[in-house]
């Protein structure tokens, strides 16, 4: 299952849209007995923002199914069986999650890595880290690749492609929690 969440960070160059979560290819829950036409989603969905894949074919409301509840749909002409593959993509009615964490850390001269420690631990290591190295002071800049080599609930470590050659480099970072919903 894939869950997408877009956010905007005030004052940041990261430009995303606020609080829209999408469940992509989530299971559709219900009895697959050839008679049942009523199924539910794991989370409540936004009306008009749901589509279903039935054996790979996209189905849409109100032509193929009716939205009969905040997390319920009723097929009009289909009665799925155990051999059928049902997946649903929808916008969550509520997008629940943590607040993005961000910071700017000075990178020590001569270091080949840097560890960021969160002021408050994350709930899990299920987060993504966006990093950027900046230096707006030095005239002759060096360019460093970076890779995250460790993630814990307390922080992460980034390794650089070489030793930092000035005290004027800053690691700018944003951490976004990824969401796992049941299903």
N, C-alpha and C positions, 0 to 999 in steps of 0.2 A: 504494500500500500504506500502511496505517496501523498503527503500533505504539504501543500504550499501555503506560505504565509508571506504577505508583502507588508512592509512597514516603511514609515518615513522617520528619519532621524533628524530632529531640528538642529540646524547649524552644521550638518554634515554634508559632505559631497555625495554620500550615498542617497540617491533619490528613488525611493520606493513608495508605494501607496499604502495607506494606513489600513490595518486589520481586515484583510480578506483572506480567509482560509478556504482552500479547495481540497476536497477529498477526491483523489484520482484513482480509479480502478479499485474501489473498495468493494467488499462483498455486499450483496443484497440478501437480506435475511428473510427466510420464510420456508415453508414446506414445499419441497419439489416433488409433488405427487401426481401431477397431471390434472389436478382439479383446482388447486389453490391459485388464486390470482392476486392475493393481498400480500405485500412484502414490505419490509421496513429497512431503513438506513440505520447505520450505527449512531449517527448524530442527527439532530434536527437540521433541515436544509432550508435555504431561502427559496420561497415560492418562485417558480419560473426559472430557476437556476439549477436544473437537474436533468441529466440524460442517462440512459441505461444502455449498456452493451449486452445484447442477447445473442449469444453465439457469434460475437464479433460484429453484429449489426447494430447501429445506433438507433435507439428508440427515443421519442420525444413526447412530452405532454403538450396538448391533450389528444394527439392523434393515436398514440399507441398505449398510453396509460393516463390515469387521472391521479392528480395529487390529492389524496384523501386524508392527509394528516400532516403534522409538522415533521414526521419522520416516516410516513407511510405512503405507499403508492398502490394503486389497483390497476392491473393490466386489463385492457379492454377485450382483446381477442386471444391473448396468449395464456396458456396454462402450462408453465414450465415443468419439466420432469428432471429426474436425477441426472440424465445425460446432458442437460442444458448447462451452459456457462453464463452466469449472470454477474455483471459488474456494474457499479454505479459511480458516476462522477457528478459532484454537486458542490455548491458553495455552502459552507456551514452557516447556519443562522447566527450562531455565536462563535466567535473566534477567541478561545480562552488560552492564555499562556502568559509566560513571564515577560518582563520588560527587558528590552535589549540592554546589554552591558557594553560600554565602550571606554576607551581610554587612550592616553598618549604617554608612552614611556620613553625616557631617554635611554639610548643604547650606549653602553660603556665603550670607550676607546679600546681597541684591540680584541674585543669579544667576537666570538664566532657563533654565539647563540644568546638568546634572552628568554627568561621565564617571566611570564605575566602571572601575578597572583590576584585572584578576584577578592574584592572586599567582603563579598558574601558568596559562599559556595553555590554552584549550580545544583539543581536537583539530580541530574544525571550527566554523563558525558555525551549525551545525545544533543550536541550543539555544533554549529558551524562557525568557523572563525574567518573573518575578512581582515587582512593586514595590508599595510602600506608603509614603506620606509620613506621618510621625507628628510630633506636637508635644505633649508632655505637661507643658510648663512654662507657656506663655503662656495668659493668661485669655481673650483675644480672638483667636480663630484665623481665619486666612484659609484658604480651600479652593482647592487647585490640582489641575487635571487634569494628567495626565502621559502622554507617549507616547515610546516607544523610537524614536529617529531614526537610530541607527547601531549595528551589531553587528559586532565583529571577534573573532578568536580571543583577543585580549588584553583585551577588555572591551566595554562598551556605553555609549551616551550616551542620557540621558533629557532631554527638553525639558518644561518646565512651562508652564502656561497664563498665567503672569505672573511678575514678579520676586518672589523670596522676600523677605518683609518682616520677618524675624527670624533670628537665629542659632540658634534653638531647633528648627528643622526637621531631621528625620533621614530619609534615604532607606533604607528596609529593603528588601532584595532577596534573591531566591533564583533561581538559574539551574539548570535541568534540561536535561541533554543529551538530545536526541532520537536515537532509534536507527534507522538504516537497515540493513536486512538485505538480502542479495542476493535478487533475484527481480524 
